[in-house]
Amino acid sequence: MRRVGRLLITVSVAMSLLTLDAGLATVSTLFGAVGTPSTSSFVGATFSPNVAPTVLAVKQGANVELSWAPVRLGRVAATYLVWRFDGSMSTQICLGVDAPVLGARSVSCRDRRAAKGATPTFLYSVQPVHLVGGAVTWSLPPAAPQPVI
């Protein structure tokens, strides 16, 4: 029993040293507990990459087409909150039928209410999140807002 105690202390110290050396300030990690009446499990995963992608906003007719590089949360694709900024106001967009769609190399969605007439002066940003039951349980900071080109 004494050997087991020493082993646990040694492993604990080694893990602490590895954690300090790993530079964890640059990693965004999700740890969540899931419980049901019959089971309980623990899940841990890391966003990859660990920064929100820059959105490309292109005017296409009366719409603005948005695309960005996908972000993964472990083996799961992230969900995205997409924002349109107009001066001091922000509006969440790409909801419902216009929700972001994961393609072969990018994620895209369409802002159907933005481009009436000339190129809009709006800015756009995406924020990778993890949703459970409609609530954000983990997220990366949103990307810097980008103009329409």
Summary of the structure (lengths in Angstrom):
residues: 149
radius of gyration: 20.6
end to end distance: 67.4
largest distance: 76.9
contacts: 383
relative contact order: 0.20
helix: 17%
strand: 46%
